[in-house]
């Protein structure tokens, strides 16, 4: 069972410190399990009250994808190390595609 904080008056700083100490006392596995349990409770409550539909599989005839040029621009805009590595690979793919088109 979780520890309980009892205060004589409202003290947001003590509440936050208590919550952080408690969370830090848990293992990563315990924190994830707690989060998953709570998420499942919220999901079930929403479904019971008609605020959320259960997962549905949607069948589509067509799927939209970003063009190669748009994907390159999105990766550049993201700017992360992996994104910038991807830009190099995508530019090489584009170069090869364009070269094949000229043959």
C-alpha positions in Angstrom: 0.0 0.0 0.0 1.2 3.5 -0.8 2.3 5.8 2.1 -0.1 8.6 3.1 0.8 12.2 3.7 -1.1 13.9 6.4 -0.8 17.7 6.8 -2.6 20.2 9.0 -2.8 22.7 6.2 -2.3 22.9 2.5 1.4 22.8 1.6 2.1 22.2 -2.1 5.8 22.0 -1.6 5.6 19.3 1.0 3.1 17.4 -1.2 5.4 17.5 -4.2 8.4 16.5 -2.1 6.4 13.6 -0.6 5.3 12.4 -4.1 8.8 12.7 -5.6 10.3 10.8 -2.6 7.6 8.1 -3.0 8.1 7.8 -6.8 11.9 7.6 -6.4 11.5 4.8 -3.9 9.9 2.7 -6.6 11.7 0.6 -9.2 11.2 1.5 -12.8 9.1 -1.7 -13.2 6.8 -0.6 -10.3 6.3 2.8 -11.7 5.4 1.5 -15.1 3.1 -1.1 -13.7 1.4 1.6 -11.6 1.0 3.8 -14.6 -0.4 1.0 -16.7 -2.9 0.0 -14.0 -4.1 3.6 -13.7 -4.3 4.0 -17.5 -6.5 0.9 -17.7 -8.8 2.2 -14.9 -9.3 5.5 -16.7 -9.9 3.7 -20.1 -12.5 1.4 -18.6 -14.2 4.3 -16.8 -14.3 6.4 -20.0 -15.8 3.4 -22.0 -18.4 2.8 -19.3 -19.6 6.4 -19.5 -19.6 6.5 -23.3 -16.8 8.9 -23.6 -14.5 6.7 -25.5 -15.1 3.9 -28.0 -13.1 0.6 -27.7 -10.3 0.2 -30.3 -11.6 -0.3 -33.8 -9.8 -1.7 -36.8 -10.3 0.7 -39.7 -10.0 -0.7 -43.2 -8.7 1.7 -45.9 -8.3 1.3 -49.6 -5.5 3.9 -49.8 -2.9 5.1 -47.4 -1.2 8.5 -47.7 2.6 8.8 -47.3 4.9 11.7 -47.2 6.9 12.3 -50.5 10.6 11.7 -50.4 11.2 15.5 -50.5 8.7 16.1 -47.7 10.3 13.4 -45.6 13.7 15.0 -46.1 12.4 18.4 -45.0 10.6 16.9 -41.9 13.8 15.1 -40.9 15.8 18.3 -41.4 13.3 20.3 -39.3 13.4 17.7 -36.5 17.1 18.2 -36.4 18.0 15.3 -34.1 21.2 13.3 -34.6 19.3 10.3 -36.0 17.1 12.5 -38.2 20.2 14.1 -39.7 21.7 10.7 -40.4 18.5 9.7 -42.0 18.6 12.9 -44.2 22.0 11.7 -45.6 20.5 8.3 -46.5 17.4 9.8 -47.9 19.4 12.2 -50.1 21.4 9.3 -51.4 18.2 7.4 -52.2 16.9 10.5 -54.0 20.1 10.8 -56.0 19.9 7.2 -57.1 16.3 7.5 -58.0 16.9 10.6 -60.0 19.9 8.9 -61.7 17.7 5.9 -62.7 15.1 8.3 -64.2 17.8 9.8 -66.5 18.9 6.4 -67.9 
